[in-house]
Each structure stands twice: as structure tokens, then as C-alpha cells.
Amino acid sequence: MNYRHAFHAGNFADVFKHAILTGLIESLKAKQTPFHYFDTHAGSGRYDLRGEQARKTGEHAAGVQRLLDAVRLPAALHIYLNLVRALNAGNAAHDIAVYPGSPLLAGMLMRDSDRATLCELQAEEAAALKKLFAGDARMGVHQRDGYAALDALLPPPERRGLVLIDPPFEAQEGEFDCIESALTHALEKWPGGIYSIWYPIKLRQQSAPFLRSFARKKIPKVLCAELLLHPDNSALRLNGCGMVIVNPPWKFDRQLAELLPALREHLAQGRFGAQRVEWLTGE
């Protein structure tokens, strides 16, 4: 794989994904019992926005940077932004030099009793991830294929928790097939887990069969959230992104219904933005 997330760290898709992830973890923390966080495509965990790769694209300027002056934000978005600010506490108010990947964000939210399994196949990224969490007994880092790890390592001892499936989608539509297969096996082993699957939106026909598959396979309680910045009719750019949540926390659809309009307002790149929250199965 050639994908490197450092080029895209902090962009609108990261803000969308990480705000939802924050809300999911906060929901899990509502109960005192420990939970397990499982990340199938963890990356390096921490990104230098002053580095060559991030500066080459500057995508964070149209993403997290836009939210720094925002007020009266939904709770999950507010918590997420405070974590980003905490990582950059020594800098000026609007100077973000470091951006957290999903593993670091989760680690900052997790309690001492919670645990995580972080999978990353690329050697360089996995080495950076291991270095980042060296000495943190809560965080288990594995250089291995995340899909295979789901089959091997589920269910976790805690029996309660969240799986984030966030692949680079280098295989385009083929990635959806990999997700469907991995999710089917994972649900057999851990039917009560929360599964959160991020996906890109370029052409609608690429993601539509995947979304229909949940009803076809009779998977109960599947919630979908999408944020579009451009019409979904061009394969040449990332027009938006979505998150499918299997077994969402109670009333999480209400959280999303509050979150998505705020994201659309602050991340808009034109007049064609849109958002939706929809139950694919159940309610």
C-alpha cells in the first residue's frame, strides 16, 4: 500500500470521523465497566502538520483549522477540539502543529481501566505507533492485517467496546468487499460490539451496494451518517464521507442529528453541501 495519512491529517474527513469517534467513546464511558477499543487501520497515531507531507496538501486548513473559532458546538465536537488544543498547548491559539490520529484520540479519551488493540500493516507506520504508545499498558500495538486480526482477536476480554474500521480504500470498491467479509465474521464472534465503518464518497454508485448489504444480510440496528461537501458525481475528488455504525449507543442518532449540521456549516466548500442521518436497519 502507498497510502500515507500524513498528507490528509486534519482534513474535513478526519474532523467528521474523529468527532463521531469521540461521541462513541464518550457514550461507552457512560458506564463504569471497562471497554475495549479496536482499530483495524491505525496509522502512525500522530501527525506533524508542519511536516513536508502535510504542508504539501495543506488539507487541515479546510478542516480542523476552520473550527477553532467556532462557538456553541455539539458536545462531541467540543470535546474533540479540546483534545486537539491540548496536544498543541504550547502554541499560539490558532497554531496547530500536531494532529491526533484515531488511536491517539482514543487513548486520550480512554480511562485507566479501558484497553485498546491497534493494528497497522505498514512497517514504518506501525513502528511510529509502537513508539507513540511505549510504556502505555492500555494500548496493544500489532503490525498485522487488521481484517485478519478481527477474526483472530475478537471478542475482547471486556466484552464491551468499539471497533473502528477505517481503511485507506486504495482498492476502491474492492475495499467494501473486504469490509463486508471481515464484518460478517466479526459479528459472529462479537455480536454485541459497536462497529464503526468509515467510507469515502466519490461516486454514489460505489458506496450504495455496501449500504444496501446490511439490510440484505439482516444485520439489526445499523445507523448511517454522511457529510457531503460536493455533489456525489465525480470520481476525481473526495466529495464527502460517511460512517456506518452497527449497534450504535442508545439515542446516538440524536447526537448525529445535532453534530452533522454543525460540521456542514463550518466545513462548507460551496453551496452543494449536504448531510444525512438514516437508519439502514432497525431504529
N, C-alpha and C positions, 0 to 999 in steps of 0.2 A: 504494500500500500504506500502511496505517495502523499497522502493527506497529512497536513500539519495544521493543527487548530490555531497555532500562534498567529497565522495570517488573519484569522477571523475572530479572535478573542474579544469579547465585549460588544459584538455587533448586536443587531436587533434580535436575531435568533437566540443568542445567548441570554439576553435580557428576558425574553419570553420563557425560555426553558428554565432558567435559574429562578425566576420569580415563582413559577409553578412548583419547582422542586422545593423551594423554601416553604411554600404553603403546605405541601405534602408532609414534609418533615415536622413542621410545627403541629400539624394535626396528629401525627404519631406521638409527639411529646405530650399531648393532652392526657395520655395515660402514663402512670408511673412505671409500668413494666417496661423492660428494655426492648429495643427493636434492632433489627439488622438492616443495614443499607448495602445494596449490591449494585455495583456499577460495571456494566459489561464492556464499555469502551471508555476507559477512564482518562486517557491522555496523560499529560505530564502534571496536571493538577494546579499549575500556577503559571501565569504568562506575563512576560515583560512587555508592556505596551510601548516602551521606549526602544525595544529591540528592533533589529532590521526587518524581521518578518512583519511585525505589527505596523511599523511605520510605512512599510511598502504599500499596504492597503488602507490603513487609517480607518478601518471599519468601525472601531469603537466610538469615533466622533459622531456617527449617526445612530449609535446605540446607547450604551450606558452613560456616555457623556451628556446626552440630552436630558437625562433625568435628574441631574444633580441639583438643579434649581427648582424642581417640581415640589409642590406642596399638596397636602390633603390627599395623599396616596393611599390605596388599599394596604392593609396591614402587611401582607406578604411582600409587597413591593417595597414598602418602607423598611422592613427588616433586612431584606436583601441588599438594599442600598447602604444601610448602616454597616453591614459586613464588608462591603467593598470599601467604604470610607475607613473602616478600622484597619484594613490592610495598607492603607495609604495615609495613616495618621500623621506621619512626619512631614507630609507635603502640604502645599497650599490647598485651599478649599476645593479648587477645581482641577487639581493636578493629580490625575490618576496614572500612576506608573506601573501598578501591579493589578492584575485581574485574576480572580479565582476561577479555576475550573470547577466542575461539579464535585469532584472528590474533596477539594479544599473547602468549598462552600458547605458541603455536608458535614465535614469534620468540625467546622466552626459552630454548626448548629447542634451537633450530637452531644449527648451527655456522657459522663464518665462510664456509665453502665451500658451504653449502646456500642454496637460493633459494626464494622464495615468490611466488605470484600471488594477489592478494587482490581479489575482485570485490564491489562493493556498488552497488546501483542507486539507492538513495535519496541525494539530493544532500547533505543535512545529515550523514548518517552517513558518506558517502564523504569529505567534507571533513575530518571529525574523524579518520578513518582515515589520510588523507594527512598530516595534521599530526602524528599519533602516530608515524609512521614516517619523517618528514622526515629526510633525511641517512643513512638506513639503506639502503645499496645492495642489500642482500639482498632487500628487500621491495618488490615492484612492486604498486602500488595502481591499480585500474581502476574508474572509475564506469561500469559496464555490467551488463547482464544476465548472471548467472553461468552459466546454462544455455547461452546462445549463446557465451559465452567458452570453454566446454569444447570446443565444436566448432571454434572458431577457433584456439585456442592449444595444444591437445594434438597430439602429445606434447611434453613439455618437453625441452630440450637434455640434461638429466641422464639421461633415460630410466629413472629410478628415482624413486619417490616416492608421494605420497599425495594423494588428492582428498577433501575434506570437503564433503558436500552437506547443508546444514542450513537449509532454507528455513523461513519463518515459518508455513507451512501456513494462510494466510488463505483459500486456495481449498479447504480441507478435502480431500475425496477427489480433487479435480481436481489437487492438487499431486502426488499419486502418479503420475498420467498424465504430468505434465511430467518427473518424475524418471526414469520408465521410458524415455521418448523420449531424454532427454539422455544417460542412461547407455548406451543401446544404441549411439548414435553415438560416445560417448567410448571404449567398449570396442573399437570398430572401429579407432580411431586409436591407442589405447594399451592393448592387451590385457593388458600386464604390470603396469599400475599398480594400486595399492591404492585401492579406493573405499570410503569410509565414509559411510553414509547414515543420518542421524538421523530418527526419525519419532515423532509423539505417539501415545499410546494412550488413546482415549476409549471408543469402541465397537469391539469386536474385529472386527466385520464391515467396518470401514473400512480396516483395515490388512491383513486376511487375503488379499485378492486380490493385493495388491502382493507379499506374501511368497511366494505361490504362483507368481508370474510368473518367478522366477529358474529354477525347475525347468522351467517351460513353455518358456522361451527357451534352455534347456540351457546356462546360464552355469555353468561349473565353479567349485568351491571358493568357496562362499558361506556365511558364518558369521553367525548372528543372536544377539544378546544383548538381553534385555528385563528391565526392572525395573518392577514394579507396586507401587504403594502402596495402591491401592484396587481393588475388582473392576472389570473392564473392561466395565461395562454401563451407563455413564452418559455421555451426551454433554455434560453440563453442566460437567464439570471435566476437568482433565488427571489421569487415573488412573495413568498411567505413561508410559514411553517406551522406545524400542528403538533399536538400532543394527545395521544390516546392513553386513557387511564383505565385499567382494569381493576375492579374492586376499589373505586375511589372512596375516600373517607366520607362520613355522613355529612350531607349538605355541602360537599365540595363544589357542586355545580353552582351554588350561590357565590362562593368565593371567586370562581372563574368569571361569573357574570359581572362581578364588580371589577375584577382585575383587567379583563380584556379591553373594555373601553378606555381605561387609563393608558394602557400600552399603545392602543391605536392613536390616541390623542397626542401623546408625547413622541412617538416614533414615526409619525406620518411622513411619507416622502412624496406626497401628491394627493390628488382628490379621489383616488380609486381605492383607498384603504377599506378594509372590512374585517369583521371578526364574527365568530360564531361559537356557541357552546351548545352541544347537542348530545343527547343520549343515543348511542348506537344500538344498545340493547338495555333492557331494564329501565329503572328510574328510581 
